[in-house]
Amino acid sequence: MGEAKRRKNSPEEYGEDTTKILPWVPITKTQAGQFVAITTRGAWIGIGMMVVAWIIIRFIGPAFHWWEIVG
């Protein structure tokens, strides 16, 4: 039986937003997409903060004689 026939005979709607990703975890596809979007944004914010901290520690602090870089 081909995939199209299986979809036609199945009572389940493929691609429906209420479809559970894992049956024992109550998370829908929409919620999973939102989670990925939020965590991706958070990761980029963290990377940006790390770059800013590195610039402050490596260049700005020594320029104002707040500390010295040894090594």
Residue pairs with C-beta under 8 A, 6 or more apart in sequence:
7 14
12 19
13 19
17 28
17 29
17 30
18 28
19 28
19 29
20 26
20 27
20 28
21 27
21 28
21 29
21 32
27 35
58 69
60 66
61 67
62 68
62 69
